[in-house]
Amino acid sequence: MDVSPEVIAGDIASFATGFFEGFRQNHLGESGVTQIRGFMTLIRGAIRDGFQQARDFLEGITTLDEWISENIDRAYELRQDHLDGFEKEQLSALEDNDTGSPESVDENMEEMS
C-alpha cells in the first residue's frame, strides 16, 4: 500500500471532487460559477478540518516525528494543487459551454467582479 504524500493527496482530492455532481444537483438555482466556487469552499474547508483532526489524533497517540509531520504537510499542499486543477478545469469547461451565449458570458463576468 502506497502511503506517499502524492498518493494520499490524489486519493483525497479524487474522493472529494467526486461529490461535485451531487452538489450541483442540490444547487440547481445557482449559476455554474457559483456552484463551482461554493463546492470548492465546502470541500477545502472539510479537507482542512480533516487534516487537522488527523494530525491531532496522531499527536494524541504518539509523538509526531519530523518525517511524519512533513509528509502530512506535503500531502496537504499537494491536495491543494489537485483541487486548484479541478477548479480551473470546471471553470474552463463552463466557459467553453457558455461560448456564443452573450447572456451567460455577461453573467459570468458579473460574478467574477
Residue pairs with C-beta under 8 A, 6 or more apart in sequence:
4 71
5 71
5 72
5 74
5 75
5 78
6 75
6 78
8 75
8 79
9 74
9 75
9 76
9 77
9 78
9 79
9 81
9 82
10 78
10 82
12 47
12 50
12 75
12 79
12 82
13 79
13 82
13 83
13 86
14 82
16 43
16 46
16 47
16 83
17 43
17 82
17 83
17 86
19 39
19 43
20 39
20 90
23 35
23 38
23 39
23 42
24 35
24 39
27 34
27 35
27 38
30 38
31 107
31 108
31 111
32 94
32 97
32 98
32 108
33 91
33 94
33 108
33 111
33 112
34 111
36 87
36 90
36 91
36 94
40 83
40 86
40 87
43 83
44 80
44 83
47 79
47 83
51 72
51 75
51 76
54 72
55 64
55 69
55 72
58 64
58 68
58 72
64 72
94 108
95 108
98 104
98 105
98 108
99 105
